[in-house]
Amino acid sequence: MAIAIMVVHRVKPGMRDEARRVWEASMPDGISANPGHLFYTYMFDRKDPNVIRAFQIYTDQEAAQAYLASENYRQYAAAVGPFLAGPPAISMSEVMWSKGLADAG
């Protein structure tokens, strides 16, 4: 069963663009190369300039866990850490249905 993950990062004041540069330097290629990622979007909150969200759908729980343990993700987490105000808030859900992702539900 597909797994959706919502990650909410709170960055230190004024550090959102720095965090984005770190994300852009490594994450798109790693995500694109990962067959376990069905969907990924990286978003800036429109009302709070210190919030970044990432919404992801993985093929299954194992794919999600494998990516979070990957070298690509570990390097990103280490590089972005200095710009974050604390650990991210992470929620995980089972995908019951998703428009445009026939394999997800």
C-alpha positions as CSV (number, residue, x, y, z in Angstrom):
1,M,0.0,0.0,0.0
2,A,1.3,3.5,-0.9
3,I,2.4,5.7,1.9
4,A,2.1,9.5,2.0
5,I,4.4,11.6,4.2
6,M,4.0,15.3,5.0
7,V,7.1,16.9,6.4
8,V,6.9,20.4,7.9
9,H,10.2,22.2,8.4
10,R,10.4,25.4,10.5
11,V,13.5,27.3,9.5
12,K,15.3,30.0,11.5
13,P,14.0,33.5,10.6
14,G,15.1,34.5,7.2
15,M,16.7,31.2,6.3
16,R,14.1,29.7,4.0
17,D,16.0,30.6,0.8
18,E,19.2,29.1,2.2
19,A,17.3,25.9,3.1
20,R,15.9,25.8,-0.4
21,R,19.3,26.1,-2.0
22,V,20.5,23.1,0.0
23,W,17.4,21.2,-1.1
24,E,17.9,22.1,-4.7
25,A,21.5,21.1,-4.7
26,S,20.8,17.4,-4.0
27,M,17.3,16.4,-3.5
28,P,15.7,16.6,-7.0
29,D,18.2,14.2,-8.5
30,G,18.0,11.8,-5.6
31,I,14.2,11.8,-5.7
32,S,14.0,11.5,-9.5
33,A,16.4,8.5,-9.4
34,N,14.4,6.8,-6.6
35,P,11.8,4.3,-8.0
36,G,10.1,4.2,-4.6
37,H,9.0,7.9,-5.0
38,L,5.6,8.1,-6.8
39,F,5.2,11.8,-6.1
40,Y,7.0,14.6,-4.4
41,T,6.3,18.3,-4.0
42,Y,8.4,20.9,-2.2
43,M,6.3,23.9,-1.0
44,F,6.7,27.3,0.8
45,D,3.9,28.3,3.1
46,R,2.3,31.5,1.8
47,K,1.5,33.0,5.2
48,D,4.5,32.0,7.2
49,P,7.9,32.8,5.6
50,N,9.7,30.4,8.0
51,V,7.8,27.2,7.0
52,I,8.6,24.7,4.2
53,R,6.5,21.6,3.5
54,A,7.3,18.5,1.5
55,F,4.6,16.1,0.5
56,Q,5.7,12.7,-0.7
57,I,4.0,9.5,-1.8
58,Y,6.0,6.3,-1.8
59,T,5.2,2.9,-3.2
60,D,5.1,1.4,0.3
61,Q,6.4,1.7,3.8
62,E,9.6,-0.1,3.0
63,A,10.4,2.4,0.2
64,A,9.8,5.3,2.5
65,Q,12.0,3.9,5.2
66,A,14.7,3.0,2.6
67,Y,14.8,6.6,1.3
68,L,15.0,8.2,4.7
69,A,18.0,5.9,5.4
70,S,19.6,6.7,2.0
71,E,22.9,8.5,1.7
72,N,21.2,11.2,-0.4
73,Y,18.7,12.0,2.4
74,R,21.3,11.8,5.1
75,Q,23.6,14.3,3.3
76,Y,20.6,16.6,2.8
77,A,19.6,16.4,6.4
78,A,23.1,17.2,7.6
79,A,23.5,20.2,5.2
80,V,20.1,21.7,5.9
81,G,20.3,21.3,9.7
82,P,22.0,24.6,10.5
83,F,19.1,26.5,8.9
84,L,16.3,24.7,10.8
85,A,14.7,25.9,14.0
86,G,14.2,22.4,15.2
87,P,13.4,18.9,14.0
88,P,10.7,18.6,11.3
89,A,7.1,17.6,12.1
90,I,6.3,14.4,10.1
91,S,3.0,12.7,9.6
92,M,2.5,9.5,7.7
93,S,-0.7,8.2,6.1
94,E,-1.8,5.3,4.0
95,V,-3.0,6.4,0.6
96,M,-6.6,5.3,-0.1
97,W,-7.0,7.2,-3.4
98,S,-5.1,9.8,-5.3
99,K,-6.0,11.5,-8.6
100,G,-3.4,10.9,-11.2
101,L,-1.5,8.2,-9.3
102,A,-3.2,5.0,-10.3
103,D,-0.6,2.9,-8.6
104,A,-0.9,4.7,-5.3
105,G,-4.3,3.6,-4.0
